[in-house]
Amino acid sequence: MSLEWLEIQRVRNISRANLELSPGVNLLHGKNGSGKTSVLESAYFLASSRSFRRNMNTAMIQQGMQDCLVVGRGRQGEALYQMGVQRNRKGERDIKINGDSVTRATELARIMPTLQLGPESVDLLLGSPAMRRRFLNWGVFHMEHHFSTLWDAANRSLRQRNLALRAGACPALETWSVQLAHQAEKLDQARASYTARYEPVFQSLVAEILGLDGVKFEYYRGWEAGASLVEIYADDLAGDIKKGHTQKGFQRADVRIEIDGQPAVSRCSRGELKALVWSLVLAQGSQLQTQQHQEILYLVDDLAAEFDLEHRRRIVKFLSGTDNQVLLTSIDRDALIAACDGVETRMFHVKQGKIQGT
């Protein structure tokens, strides 16, 4: 879905702002601390009810205020949507879609799939497996429509098994072990199916943006290949009880990137790792658009700081060629214009929390 209009209230240094957005490429320029990233954060918040900055959900509320609010109007095909998300300092949130209150943020995500890229995106490769699991789950959620229900059920079984482990070898432990193993194997099947379709899209995009061949995307499910998870839970029972939690399963999944058989993190420069991560994320959007005919909202922060001019132009060319909505930020207005050579854009100047179309 593309946003026609975005209203931001009490988000960081933005007291109130309204933006009429182009369905194509939108450029935001301004000094550090002016509020550019806060605009992207607000759009992401509208699509997910959370910040893309880690552990910053309440910190995004403007200092001295008790809540923040983001409202947007957008179009998906012929359908028009009005959405609003409010969050207070207690962490309570209020989500509305076309005037109706909804309890699950997944409703927002289905309407407006959103992908964000910025200076911190390289942490997807350098950070913890939890970040890569979230990345993987985003793709599976949008491609496998039963994933959300299965995910909720598996997490409930995992919590119950962990409670049973902390209680010792209680009668319910075997029941929860069998149920969890069954659900984890179904999740694994969904993830493996997604990965098989995703990898060639990723490899093609890496070659286009980075000019690299021999890149492999590997999915690790969280327990030994070919092994029965029920048998693993039985064999590892004493260790699980001692630890007080389930040590193997879907919650330990990971993805690994290799180039010519070597881990990318040990072979690539930081700049190449950034390009790999951006290719990872852009490939998710490309796959979703091509295979599910979904529109994607791309939020790209500080493009000029990440890549040289040639790579900036390749990325902008790719994004503009998708016919999806893009919000791009940079300190340097001229660098944005140079990267978007030949691409129709709408420009905004951000200064001290005020946003003006130019």
C-alpha positions in Angstrom: 0.0 0.0 0.0 1.2 3.5 -0.7 0.5 6.3 1.7 -1.2 9.4 0.3 -1.1 11.3 3.5 0.8 11.0 6.8 0.1 12.9 10.0 2.7 12.7 12.9 2.0 14.0 16.4 4.4 14.1 19.4 7.0 11.9 17.9 10.5 12.9 19.1 11.1 16.5 18.0 8.0 16.5 15.7 5.1 18.2 17.5 2.8 17.9 14.6 3.4 17.5 10.9 1.4 16.6 7.8 2.9 15.1 4.6 1.2 14.6 1.3 3.3 11.9 -0.3 4.0 10.8 -3.8 3.2 7.2 -4.6 6.7 6.9 -6.0 10.0 8.2 -4.6 9.9 10.8 -1.7 13.1 12.5 -0.7 13.7 14.1 2.8 16.8 16.2 3.5 17.9 18.1 6.5 20.6 18.4 9.1 21.3 15.7 11.7 18.7 15.8 14.4 16.2 17.7 12.2 13.6 14.9 12.3 14.2 13.0 9.0 14.6 9.6 10.6 11.6 10.3 12.9 9.4 10.6 9.7 10.6 7.1 8.7 10.1 5.9 12.2 6.6 7.2 12.2 5.7 5.5 8.9 7.1 2.3 10.3 5.2 2.7 13.5 2.0 3.1 11.5 2.7 -0.2 9.8 3.7 -2.2 12.8 2.8 -0.3 16.1 6.4 -0.2 17.1 9.7 1.6 16.4 12.4 0.2 14.1 14.9 1.4 16.7 15.5 -1.4 19.2 13.9 -0.9 22.6 12.7 2.5 21.6 8.9 2.1 21.6 8.2 4.6 24.4 11.3 6.7 23.8 9.8 7.8 20.5 7.2 9.8 22.4 8.1 13.5 22.5 9.8 14.7 25.7 7.2 16.0 28.2 4.3 14.3 26.3 2.3 11.3 27.5 1.6 9.7 24.1 2.3 9.8 20.4 0.0 9.4 17.5 0.5 8.6 13.8 -2.4 8.6 11.3 -2.2 7.7 7.7 -4.4 7.3 4.6 -3.4 5.0 1.9 -4.6 3.0 -1.1 -4.2 -0.6 -1.9 -5.6 -1.3 -5.4 -9.2 0.1 -5.2 -9.4 -0.1 -1.4 -8.9 3.0 0.7 -7.6 2.6 4.2 -7.5 5.1 7.1 -5.1 3.9 9.9 -4.1 5.3 13.2 -1.7 4.1 15.9 -1.3 5.6 19.4 1.0 4.6 22.2 1.4 6.0 25.7 4.3 5.8 28.1 2.8 2.8 29.9 3.3 0.9 26.6 -0.4 0.7 25.9 -1.4 1.1 22.3 -4.6 1.8 20.4 -4.8 0.7 16.8 -7.6 1.7 14.4 -8.2 0.7 10.8 -11.1 2.5 9.0 -12.4 3.5 12.4 -12.5 0.0 13.9 -10.3 -0.9 16.8 -8.0 -3.9 16.2 -5.9 -5.8 18.8 -3.3 -7.4 16.6 -0.5 -5.4 14.9 -0.4 -8.1 12.2 -3.5 -6.5 10.7 -1.4 -3.4 10.0 1.4 -5.5 8.6 -0.9 -7.3 6.2 -2.3 -4.0 4.8 1.1 -2.2 4.6 4.2 -4.5 4.3 7.1 -2.2 5.2 10.8 -2.7 4.9 13.4 -0.4 6.5 17.1 0.1 5.6 19.6 2.3 7.3 23.1 2.6 8.9 22.2 0.0 11.5 20.9 -2.6 9.0 24.4 -4.3 8.9 23.6 -5.6 12.4 21.4 -8.2 10.6 24.6 -10.0 9.7 26.8 -8.9 12.6 24.1 -9.1 15.4 22.4 -11.9 17.2 20.5 -14.8 15.6 17.3 -13.2 17.0 17.6 -10.4 14.4 17.9 -12.9 11.6 15.0 -14.9 12.9 12.8 -11.8 12.8 14.0 -11.1 9.3 13.1 -14.7 8.2 9.8 -14.6 10.0 8.8 -11.4 8.2 9.2 -13.1 4.9 7.4 -16.3 5.9 4.5 -14.3 7.5 3.8 -12.5 4.3 4.3 -15.5 2.0 2.7 -18.3 4.1 -0.7 -17.1 5.3 -1.0 -19.9 7.9 2.3 -18.9 9.5 0.8 -16.4 12.1 -1.6 -19.0 13.6 1.1 -21.7 13.7 3.6 -19.2 15.2 1.2 -18.3 18.0 0.5 -22.0 18.8 4.2 -23.0 18.8 5.1 -20.1 21.1 2.4 -21.1 23.5 3.6 -24.7 23.5 7.1 -23.5 24.1 6.1 -21.4 27.1 4.1 -24.3 28.5 7.0 -26.8 28.1 9.4 -24.4 29.7 7.1 -24.0 32.7 6.8 -27.8 32.9 10.6 -28.1 32.8 11.0 -25.7 35.7 8.5 -27.8 37.6 10.6 -30.9 37.0 9.4 -34.1 35.3 5.7 -33.3 35.7 3.0 -35.3 33.9 2.3 -32.5 31.4 5.9 -32.4 30.1 5.6 -35.2 27.6 2.4 -33.9 26.2 3.8 -30.4 25.7 7.0 -31.9 24.2 5.1 -33.9 21.6 2.9 -30.9 20.7 5.8 -28.5 20.5 7.9 -30.9 18.3 4.9 -31.2 15.9 4.4 -27.5 15.6 8.1 -26.7 15.4 8.4 -29.2 12.5 5.5 -27.5 10.7 7.2 -24.1 11.2 10.4 -25.5 9.8 8.6 -26.7 6.7 7.2 -23.2 6.2 10.6 -21.6 6.7 12.3 -24.1 4.4 9.7 -23.6 1.7 10.1 -19.9 1.9 13.9 -20.1 1.8 13.9 -22.3 -1.3 11.9 -19.6 -3.2 13.8 -16.7 -1.7 17.4 -17.7 -2.4 17.4 -17.3 -6.2 15.8 -13.9 -5.8 18.5 -12.8 -3.3 21.3 -14.2 -5.5 20.0 -12.3 -8.5 19.7 -9.1 -6.6 23.2 -9.4 -5.1 24.6 -9.8 -8.6 22.7 -6.7 -9.7 23.6 -4.4 -6.8 26.9 -5.7 -5.6 28.2 -7.6 -8.6 28.9 -10.7 -6.5 28.4 -14.3 -7.6 28.8 -17.4 -5.5 26.7 -16.1 -2.6 24.7 -18.7 -0.7 21.8 -18.2 1.7 21.6 -21.0 4.2 18.8 -21.7 6.6 19.5 -23.5 9.9 16.3 -24.8 11.5 17.5 -25.0 15.2 18.2 -28.7 15.6 20.1 -31.4 13.8 19.1 -32.2 10.2 17.3 -35.5 9.8 16.8 -35.8 13.6 13.4 -36.3 15.3 12.7 -33.3 17.6 10.6 -35.6 19.9 13.5 -37.9 20.3 15.8 -34.9 20.9 13.5 -33.6 23.6 13.6 -37.1 25.2 17.4 -37.4 25.0 18.0 -33.8 26.2 15.4 -33.9 29.0 17.9 -33.8 31.9 19.8 -30.9 30.4 16.6 -29.0 29.6 15.4 -29.5 33.2 18.7 -28.3 34.5 18.7 -25.2 32.3 15.0 -24.6 32.9 14.2 -24.0 29.2 14.0 -25.8 25.8 17.4 -25.7 24.2 16.6 -26.8 20.7 13.8 -26.0 18.3 12.3 -23.4 16.0 13.3 -20.7 18.5 17.0 -21.4 17.7 16.7 -21.0 14.0 19.3 -18.9 12.1 20.3 -17.9 8.6 23.9 -17.8 7.3 25.4 -16.1 4.3 28.4 -17.6 2.6 30.5 -16.5 -0.4 32.4 -19.3 -2.2 31.9 -21.4 0.9 33.2 -18.9 3.4 31.1 -16.9 6.0 30.4 -13.5 4.6 31.1 -11.8 7.9 34.7 -13.0 7.8 35.3 -12.5 4.1 33.6 -9.1 3.3 34.5 -5.6 4.2 32.0 -3.6 6.2 30.9 -1.8 3.0 30.3 -5.1 1.3 28.4 -6.4 4.3 26.1 -3.4 4.1 25.4 -4.1 0.5 24.7 -7.7 1.3 22.2 -6.8 4.0 20.5 -4.3 1.8 20.3 -7.0 -0.9 18.8 -9.4 1.6 16.0 -6.9 2.6 15.3 -5.7 -1.0 15.1 -9.3 -2.1 12.3 -9.9 0.4 10.3 -7.0 -1.0 11.0 -8.2 -4.6 9.8 -11.7 -3.8 6.7 -10.5 -2.0 5.7 -8.2 -4.9 6.5 -10.7 -7.6 4.9 -13.8 -6.0 2.1 -12.3 -4.0 1.5 -9.1 -6.0 1.8 -7.0 -2.8 2.8 -3.4 -2.7 5.7 -2.6 -0.4 6.6 0.6 1.5 10.4 1.1 1.5 12.0 3.4 4.2 15.6 4.1 3.4 17.6 6.2 5.9 20.7 8.1 5.1 21.4 6.6 1.7 24.3 8.9 0.9 26.2 7.9 4.1 26.0 4.2 3.2 27.3 3.9 -0.4 29.2 5.6 -3.1 27.3 7.3 -5.9 27.3 4.3 -8.2 25.8 2.0 -5.6 23.3 4.7 -4.6 22.1 4.9 -8.2 21.8 1.2 -8.5 19.7 1.0 -5.4 17.5 3.9 -6.4 17.1 2.5 -9.9 16.0 -0.8 -8.4 13.6 0.8 -6.0 12.0 3.1 -8.6 11.7 0.2 -11.0 9.5 -1.6 -8.5 6.8 1.1 -8.8 6.5 1.0 -5.0 6.5 3.9 -2.6 9.9 4.9 -1.2 10.9 7.4 1.5 14.6 8.3 1.2 16.5 10.5 3.6 19.9 12.2 3.5 21.8 15.1 5.1 23.0 16.1 1.6 20.2 17.3 -0.7 22.5 17.3 -3.7 23.6 13.7 -3.0 19.9 12.6 -3.1 19.3 14.4 -6.3 22.4 12.8 -7.9 21.4 9.3 -6.8 17.9 9.9 -8.3 19.1 11.1 -11.6 16.3 10.5 -14.1 13.8 9.4 -11.5 10.7 11.5 -10.7 10.7 12.5 -7.0 8.9 14.6 -4.5 11.2 16.6 -2.1 10.7 17.6 1.5 13.0 19.8 3.7 13.1 18.8 7.4 14.2 21.4 9.9 13.9 21.3 13.7 10.9 19.0 13.5 9.1 21.0 10.8 8.5 19.5 7.3 8.0 21.5 4.2 7.5 20.3 0.6 9.9 21.9 -1.9 
